[in-house]
Amino acid sequence: MPAILLIVLYLGLVCAPLGLAMWQDQPALSLRDALAAGAGMAGLAILQVEFLLSGRFRVISGRIGMDVTMRLHQLLARAASVLILLHPFLYHGPQGLSRGRGPGPGPGANAALDYSWASLWPGLAAWLLLGAVMVMALGRDGLFRHERWRLMHGTMALAMAGLGVLHATRAGRFSSDPVLAGYWWAMLGVATLSLCWVYAVKPMMKRARPWRVAAVTPLAERTWELRLSPEGHSGLRYKPGHFAWISVGHSALSLDENPFSIASSPSDGPDLRFVIKELGDFTNRLGAVKPGTPAYVDAPFGSLTLDGHGDAAGVALIAGGVGIAPMLSHLRALDAAGDPRPRLLIHANRLASQMVCDDELQAMTQHGPLRVVHVLSEPSDGWTGETGFVTPDLLRRHLDTDALKTWVFVLCGPPPMLESVEPALLAMGVPHRNILLEQFSYD
């Protein structure tokens, strides 16, 4: 599905409740009450669609990238939070009695809301739960392990959405309409199915296609190659530039999994190879993982593939640290295919001891059209290569004007590097469509 259709579908789902409300023959509201009702419905609609953005659906992330998908998830969640938090403060107040209890609202009363306790308590509970979810989201890196936070975040968000729908259909005069009420419950069903897909269906699919650790090999300082072999199946269909969520030494139902770029090429055979640096709980223990340890793989994901760039005159790969992993996949695949196009790898590290697979890369330069440029920010005495960071001057030294206009550029690395290299390439005349990038962080 093209990205533009995803955008149109998203806008349609979010705006549908407002359109259905406008279609109803309801008494006119004051501007403030109309804004209050609209804010509540828009916030609830965005919240429900958020489940689709966070469910690892490749039809979405495969078009715009997982990092972009998760960044949109964060930004839209904040927008929904603002709308929902403001929603109750925008009403004039309980000027009319609840339906079924005495006379209806008098002149000038709020005709958009039922103020009975049975109608209001779900909204109050959802409103308070939203505050708790926001606090957890802001402190997720320090308060909980990621796996526990992920489960709590998903279940609390679903509870909040359910309470929001209950409040809307009980309290809202617009949402009590059968058509709009049906929309709310249908979207809640979609949100529920989305969580079931993540926490139940996909784990069962992974369980049917297990993997085993074939080897764990040191590559560089605090950097390892993890090789996984399929067990009882033919392996994974993927493209260079894809990444996978992997779980090692846990059950298929475990949420203890981490994303890593695939460093192997599909032409290498069924085994998957990953380049992993010691940065967290799992990665710090990687060197102790024994061959034969069970593993599970959820893949492929990512948007660093060269699809649509077969007409590029050359390929420039710019990596920082373990961002070299998808570049290795590309280089191995291009070599295996006998692709004649020139290619340049710029690999930035802090120390020479962190350089990965340099012998293999140098061998590629001997028999293929590859040039390798290593950049060290803290070089040792005697280093004769590039130093510092990947700057516009460095790029100009290794890329001529024709390459800047006709090559495809693949970027992967820490956010600070990407935030400086991408605008530098654009300023040097590289077309935006010729820049592919994927970040390690979704923040």
N, C-alpha and C positions, 0 to 999 in steps of 0.2 A: 504494500500500500504506500503510495507516494506520501512524502512528508506533508504536502499541502492538504491532502485529504485527511490526514490525522488532525491537522489544525482545525479544519472545517468541522470534523466530527466532534472534537473537543468543545469548540464554541457552541455547536448545536446542543450538546448534552448539558452544558452549563446554562445556556440561555433558554432552554426549553421551559423550565418552570416559570420564568418571567413571562414568556409568551403565552403560556397556558393561563396564567393569572390575568393577563390583560384581555384575554378572550372572554373571560367571564363577565356576566352582567351583575357587577357588584356596585354598591353605592360609592360615589367618589370619595377619595381620601384626601386629607390635608397633605401638603408636600412632605411634612416631617413624617407622618405615618406611612406614606407611600415609600419613602426612603427606608424606614425601619423594616417594613415588610419585604422590600426588595433586597435589602442587605441580608436579612435572615435567609431568604430563599437562595440567593446567589452563594452565600457562604456554605450552606448545606449542600448545594449542588457541586461546588468545587471540592468539598470534603469527600463526597461520594466518588467522584471521578478520580481522586487521588489514589484510590486503591488500584486502579488500572495502571497508573504510572509507577507504582512501587512493586508490581508483581512480576518483574523480570519477563515481560512478554516480548519476545523477539520481534513481533510485528511492529512494536513501538521503538524499542531501543535499537533494533537493527537499522532503523531509518535515520535516527538522529543521534545515536550514540548513547551508551549507558551513562556516561558522565553528564551529558546534557539532560537526559531523562531525569536523573536524580536531582540535578540542580533545579530543573523546573518543578519537580516534586516539592523541594524545599521552599522555593519562592511562592508557589501557588498555595502551599499550606499556610504560609505567613499571611497571604492575602485573605484566605478563608478565615483565619483566626481573627484578623482585624474586623472583618465584616460581622462575624458571629459575636465577638465581644462588644461591638458597638450596638448591635441589633436591639437589645432591650432598652438601652438608654435613649434611643431615638423616638420611642413612643411618647405620647403626651402623658400617659398614665392610665390607671384603671378607672376611666370615666364612666364606663357602662357596666352593668351587671352581666354575669355570665349567662349564657343561653340556658333556658329551662329553669331559671330561678328568678321569678318575678318579671317585671316589665323589661322590655328591650331597651337598648341604649337611647338616651334622649338626644335632642338636637346637639350637634357638634361632638357627639361621643365617638370614641374610637370604634369603627366598624370592622377593623381588620383582625381583632384578636379576642379570644375567649379567655377571661381572667379567672376561671375556676381553678382551684388547686389541682384537680385531676389533670387539667390541661397544662398548667405551668410547671409542675414538679419535674417532668422529664426534661424540659428546657433548662431549668435551673441545674439539674444534675449534669446535663451535657455541658453547660457553660462552665461549671466547676471542673469537670473532667478535662475540658479543653485546657484550662490553666495548668493542670497536672501534666498533661501531655507536652505542653510547651516547655515547662521546667525540665522535664526529662529529656526533651530534645536538645535543649541548650547545654545540659550537663551530661550528655550521653558518654563522653569520653572519660569522665572521671568518676561517675557514680556507679556504673554497672559495666560488667563485661558485655561486649557487643551482642553476643548471642542472647543473653537474658534481656538486654534492652530491646532487641529486635522483636522478641516474642511479646513483651509487655507493650511496646509501642503499637504493634498490630492489633492486639486484642483490645487495648484501651481505645484505639481509634475506631474500631468496629462498634464497641459499646457506645461511644459518643455519637456515631452516626445513627445507630438504632434509636437512642434516646432523642436525637434531633428529629428523626422522622416521626416518632410517636408524638413529640411536642407539636410539630408542624401540622399533623393531621388532626390533632385534638384541639389545638388552640387557634390555628390560622383559619380565617374564613376562606381565604383562597385555597388553601391546601385541603380543606374539607371536601372540596369538589371531587367527585369520584375519579375523574380523569387525572387530575394533578396528584391526588392521593395515590392512585395506581402507579404513577410515574415514580413517586418517592419510594414506594415499597419495591418496585421493580429494580431501581438503582441500588437499594439496600441489598437486594438479592444478588446483584452483580458484585457488589463489594464483598459479600459473604463468600460467594463462589471464588472470588479472586484470592482471598485468604486460604480457602480450602485447597486451591491449586498450589499455593506456595508451601503450605504446611503439611499437606497430606498427599495430593496427587503426584506432584513432582518427586517427593521422596520415594514413593512407591515405584515410579518410573526409574529412578536412580538405582533402587534396590534390584531391579531386574537387569541392570547393566553394570555390574560391579567392576572395579579395577583393583590392581595390586601394585604396591610399590616395587619397582624392578631394581632401582638403585638410587642412592643419594650420594652425589659426588661433589667434593669441594671444587669451586671454580676460581674464586678469588677471596680476598679478605672478607670474612663473614658473609660470603655469598655461595650458594649451593645450586647444583642442578638436581631437580627432582624428576625422575623418570617413572611414569606410570604405564602399566601394561593392561590391556583389556582382559577380562576373565570370562570366557564363555560367549564372547560376542566379537564382532569384527572391528570394534573401535568407534571412533567419532568422525563424523564428516564435518570438516571445518575449512576455513581459508586462512592463509597467512594474515596476521593482524588481529585475529580473534583472541578472546580471552575466556577463561573458564572459572567458575566457582568450584573449588575442590575441598573435600573433607577427607582427612587422613586419620585413620585409627578410631573413627567414630561410626555409629550406626547411620543408616540412610535417613532416619528421622531426625538426626541431630541438626541443630542450627549452627553448630560449630564448623563454619566453612569460610573460606577466604578467596578473594578474586586474584588471579594471576594470569598474565599474558602467556600465551602458548609460544614457546621458542622453537619448537620443531616445525618441520614442513610436512604437509600431507604426503609428499613423495618419500618421506623417511620410513613410512610403514605405520602400523597401528599404534605404536607407543607414542605417548605425549611427553614432551620435555618442557620443564619450566625453570626459569632462572629466578631464584628467590633470595632476597637479602634478609638478614636477621634484624627485624624491626619490631617484633611483637611476641605475644605469648607462644603462638604456634611456630613462627619462624625461628625463634630462639632455641626451640627444641628440635629443629629439623635434622640437625646432624646426628641425633640419637635415634632417628626413625630407622627401623630395620627393614630390609627387603622382605617382601611377603605381607607387609602390613596392609590391611584392607583399606580401600579408598573409594570415594564416589565423586563423580564429575557431573556438573550441571553446565552445559555448554552447547553451542558456541554463542558468545556475545561479542559486542564491540563493533566499531565502525572504521577501523584502521585498514580495511581491505582496499586493494587497488581496483575494485570494481568501478567501471566507468572511466578509468584512466589508462586504458590500453593504448591510447594515441599519444600519451606523454612521451616526449623525446628522451627523457631520462628520469631517474629516481633518486631523490636526495632523502636520506634518512638521518634525522637529528635526534639523538637520544641523550638522556641524562641518567646516570646510574643504571639501575635495573630496568630502565626504559629501553635498554638494549634488547630485551627479550623478543618483542614483536618484530624488531629489526632483523634479528637472527632468522626468524621464521620467513620474512620476506626474502632475505638474501639467499637462504638455503633453497627456497622455492624457485627464485629467479635463476640460480645456477642450475638446478635440476632440469628446468625447462629450456635451458640454453638460450635464455633471453639475451639478445645482443646489446640492449640499451646500456649506455653508461650509467653508473651509479656511484654515489658518494655517501659514505657513512661518516658523520661527525658524532663522536661519542665523548661526552663530558663527564669527568669524575673529579673527585677531590685529590686522590692519590693514585700513583701508578699501580699500587697493589690491588686496586679495585677494578682494574681493567679485566673484562670477561672475554674468554675465547679468542684472545689475540692471535694465537698461533693459527687457528682456523681462519680468522679474518685475513691474516697475511697470506695464507695459502690461496684464498680467493683472489687476492690482488695479483697473484702470479699467473693464474690461468684464466682470469676473467676480467671484465671491464669495471672493476671495483677500485675505488680509492678510499683509504681509511685515514681519517684525521682524528687523533686523540687530543683532548683538551684537558689539562689539569689545573685546578685552582690552587693547589699546594704542591708544586713540583719539587722533586728532590734535586740536589746538585747534579749537574750533568745532563739534565733533561733538555732535549733539543727541539721538542715538539711545541705545539701551541700551549699557551698558558692563559690563565684567567677564566673567562666565561665565553659563552657563544654570543658574540657581539656582531653588530652590522659590519664592522671592519673585517672580522674573521670570515664572515660569510662572503664578503666581496672578494677576499683573497682566494677563495676556493670555488666560487661560482661566477661564471661570466654572465653578461647581460642576456644572452640567448637562453642560457639555462634557467635564469630567473623567470623568463617569460613562458618557457615551454616544458619545464620539468614538473613533476608532481613531488610535493614535499610532505613527508610523513614525520610527525613529531610525537614523542612520548617521553615524559619525564616529570620531575617535580613541578608544581604550579608556578613557582617564581621563574623557572626557565621558560616555560611555555608562554607566560605572560609577557616576557620580553622578546622572545624569538618570533612569535606570530606577528605582532605589530611591526617588527623590524622587516620581516619578509614582505608584508603588505606595503610598507613604505618604499621598499626597493622594487616594487612593480610586480610582485608575484600575484596572479589572480587568486581571489579568495577561494574559488572552487578547487584550486590546485593545492590547497593546504589541508591536510588531514591531521587531526590531533586527538589525543585521548589523555585525560589527566588521571593521576593516582588518587586525587582527593576530589570529593563532590562538594566541598565547602566553597 
